[in-house]
């Protein structure tokens, strides 16, 4: 994991979960529609964001695109 750049680290981790190349994980790509993520993968993304990046999960609004993750990494306090 890239410790100096949390956005790059999150992109790498999420790409692994979705089994896609990091380059495919654009800000606009919808996890479900464009990258064919299933509900288990979405839950795993939420768990990684919580465990590795200290972001509280929102069960009512899980991240749908990488831009959602980028926004949360940039605006929320992390430990």
Protein Blocks (a to p, Z undefined) as FASTA:
>chain_A
ZZklmklmmmmmmmmmnopafklmcfklcfklmnopafklmmmmmmmmmmmnopacdfkl
ccfbfklmmmmmmmpccZZ
